[in-house]
Amino acid sequence: MLLAYHFLTTLIIIVGYPFVRLIEGKNRFEQRIGLNIPNLAPTRKGRVWVHALSVGDILSAISLGETLRNRHPPREIVLTVKRATGLQVAREKVRVALNLIGNGGH
């Protein structure tokens, strides 16, 4: 039974992949599965990565990012979000230099 489940799941993914790309758009789908994330080269000053899922998380993460930016100015603050709605909210609300990366979503 487990073998049949794995087989069907794999088949659905292979057959459904082109349709998902058409519906969501190439860029959003690739971000969602982690293929379109910018390459962040190592830095000597340090980097803090904050990831948020819900809109409430994003609002808290923006506040956290602003506080971190003020307390540790040389460090790069990277904010990643999961959902498209969250990415839109983050783009509207970010007031300081945060590196904003959208991970995709619906």
C-alpha angles and dihedrals in degrees: 000000000000090000091053090050092052092046094050093045091051092047092050091050093049094046095040098047097086092048093051090051091052094048100043100030125247098269097050094046093049090049090049093057093040100253099115102050114128118250108250109202117217114270131203093217092061135241134237118206119204119184123193133186112181128042089252090053090050093052090050091045091052090053090047090048092052091050092048091048091053095046098040107027098172094056120092113234115211118194118192125185133194107209131055090232090054091049090053092049091047092051090051096046106038108110101167134054102283121154100237118201123179115213096195133252141161 
